[in-house]
């Protein structure tokens, strides 16, 4: 990231209409994509209009929302390259109010192609600036690494939701991410903030889960959501059926937790706006 010219940040800013949130963690296997698709589904279920941007070359968010690979003719790669608009890439899902810009394997080579492009850190931000008032939220599912795709996600976003697995080394990964966010704030996007940290894969039978949860709350205080996502078999099974957990089994503990998380997010935003 150090070779990306910070002077890009001095150029003309763009207007953002929907609330743009990056779902990010540089550590893999923390429930990032699961959070993106189920939080998006939860927000749509309570009447919000949501777009998920699949910015991970693995395309798990696209698969998890039932988008067949034959229905990804226009993708997030095309949006980043300027070959398509958000509206042209947007695909409706089976959930009313929830759409997605799918990912394809082409995204793997995007970083090399972006290097020589003007305003390479701002490609996604400028594309999303063309969206109208028909969206309430844009959730960006970013890759589990620090590269130009992740930089684009963080530069485009107003805030970051951080899924954090209740396991050993969780705080170490969080510390790395916070340093990255500070670098983005200082060089590209001064408005970027941590909207919240959501504890995932919590196992009440494991004392380590309780210890990690307490350590994170001691470290970040109110930035940590009260809602905790439990380790849940039904949530793990859902993507293989091309469905978010909220559709696959809306009564399971994981689904109920994600609905609660969506409600908590909205409640926090209302309180912040009223303050």
N, C-alpha and C positions, 0 to 999 in steps of 0.2 A: 504493500500500500504506500510505502514511502516515496515511490517514484511517481505517484499521481500528483500532478501540480496543484498546489493549494490555491493558486491564482484562479482556478476554475470557480471557487466559491465566491469570488468578487464579481462575477458576471451576473447578469439579470436573473433575479429569482422568479419562481413561478407560483401561481396560486394553486392551492389545494382545496378542493371542495369537500370530498368525503374525509372521514377520519382514517388516516393511513397508519397501519400498525405493522411493524416487522415482527414476526415470530422467529426469534433468533437464539442460538447458543452455539458456540464454536465446538462444543463437545457433541459427538454423535450419540444416538441411542437414549435420548432424554425425553422423548415423547413430543418432539417439536412438530412433526407433521400431524400426529394424532391430535395435538392441541389445535393446530391451524384448522383442520377440517371439522372437528367437533365444536370448537368455539364458534366457527363460522355458521355451522348448522344451528347451534343454540341461539345465536343472535338473529338468524333468519326466522327461527321458530317463534321469537317474540316480536316479530314484525319489522325487523331491520332488513334493509337491502344490502347484501354483502357480496363482494367480489374477492375470491381467493386468487392470488397470483402465485403459481407454482414456479419458483425460481431455482428449484433443485433439479439438476440433470437426471436424478434417479426417477423423477416423476411420480413419487409415491402419493402425493396429494391428489394428483389427477386420477390415479388408479383407485385411491380410496374414496373418491367421489363418483366412481362409476364411469369415468370417461375412457372409452375404448381407444386404443392406440390408432385405430382407423379414423377416429373423430378428432384428430389433433393436427389437421392440415395446416392450421395457423396456430402458432405457439408463442410462448414468452420469448423465445429466441428471436422470432420475427419482430416482436415489439421492441426488443433491445436494439436490434439492427436497424430499426426505422423502416422495415419493410411492411409493417402492418400497424394499424392503430389498435388501441385497447378494444374498441367496439368491434373491430374485425376479428380479433382473437378470442373474444369472450364467448364461452360456451355455457349454455344453461344446464344446470344439474337437475336431478329429480326432486330436489328440495325447492319449493317455491321461495323466491327471493334470494336464492344463492346461485351464483355463477362462478366460473373459474376460467382463468387463462392457463391452459394446460402446458406442460413441459414435454419436450422431446429430447432425444439423445443429442440433437444438434446443439443443445445448450452446453454440452461438454467443451466444445471448441470456442464458445463465445468469448472467454477471457482473452485468448490470443488475438481474436479479431477486434476486441474492444481496445486493446492497448494503443493502437494508432488512431483511434477515433477521437474527434473533438468532444470535449465535455464528457469523457467516457464514464465518469462517476455519476453523471446526472441523466443518463439515458432513460432509466426507468422513471425517475421523478418527472422529467419533461413529458414522457408519454402519458403518465397518469394525470398530469395537469390538464389534459384534453378531455377528461371525463366530465360529464355534466353533473347535474344535481340529482340524478336518479340513483345514486349510491349513498349509503350511510357509512359503510365501512369497507376498506380495502385491507385484507390480511395477506401479508407477503410471507410465504413459506421459503425461508432462505436456506442455503446449503450449510452443512455442519463444518464449515471451515472458513478461514478468512481469505477471500479472494475478491475479484472485481464484481462478482455477482452479489456477494454479501455486502460489499461497499455500496453497490447500487440500491440494495434493499434498505440499508440504514440511511442513506442520503435521501431516499424518497419518503421515508417514514417520518411521522410526527413523534412517534413513541415506539418503544420496544416492549413486547411481552416475552419474558424469559422463562421457558419451561426448565425446571431444575429437578433432576432425579434425586430421590432421597437415598443416595448411596455415597460411599466413601469417595473423596476427591471432588465432591460437588462444589464446595466453596472455592477450590483451586480453579476450576473451570469458570466459575462466576467472576472471579477476580480478573481473569484474562479478558472476558467479555466486557467488563466495565472499563478496562483500559482501552479496548477497541472503541467503545462508545465515546469515551472522552476524546480520543483522537479524531473521530468523525465530527464531534461537536466543535472542536477547535479548528478543523480544517475545511469542513464542508457544510455542516448542517447544525447551526448553533441552537436550533429549537429542539433537537433530539433529546428525549428523556426516557428513563425507564418508567413505563406505565405500571408495570407490576411483575413480580416473580411468582410463578405458579409451581407449587411443589407437586411433582408427578411420581407415579409408580410407588406410592406410599404403601408399605406393608405393616399393618398394625401388630403383626406377630414378631416383628423384627425391632429390637431396641435401637438399632442403628438409625432406622427411619425417624424415630422420635428425636434422637440426638441431632441428626442433620437438620430436621425441621426447626429445632430450637436454635441451633447455631446460626441458621440463615435468618431467622427472625431477630436474633440478637444483633446481627450484622447490618440488616437492612430495615428493620422495624416495620413501619406501616406499608412499605413498598411490597411486602409479601402478602399475597391474597390470603384471606382467611380460608377460602375454599382449597381443599387438598384433593388431588386426583388419586384414587387408590389404584394399586395394581389389580387388574381385572381381566379375566380370561375373555370375556365377551368383547371388550374393547380391542383386545389383541386379534380376535377372530374377524372382526368386522371388515377390515380392509380387503381380505381375501374374497369377500363377497361384493366388493365394490360399493360398500355403504359406510357412512359414518356410524359410529356406535349408537347414536341417537335414533337412527332408523333401524339398525340391525336388532337392537334390544333396548327400547327406551326405558325399560324398568330396571336395568342393571345398575349397579353402584357407580360405574364409570360414567354412564349416560346422565344419571341424576347429578353427578358432580359437575359435569360440563355445563349442564343447564344452570346450575347454581353459580358457576364461574361467570357465565354470560350475564346473569342478573347482577352479580357483584360488580362486574366491570361497569355496567350502565349506572348502577347506583353511585359508584365512586366518581364517575364522570359528572353526574348531576351535582354532587356535592362540591366538586372542584369548580364547576361553572358558577355555582351560587356563592362561593367564597369571595 
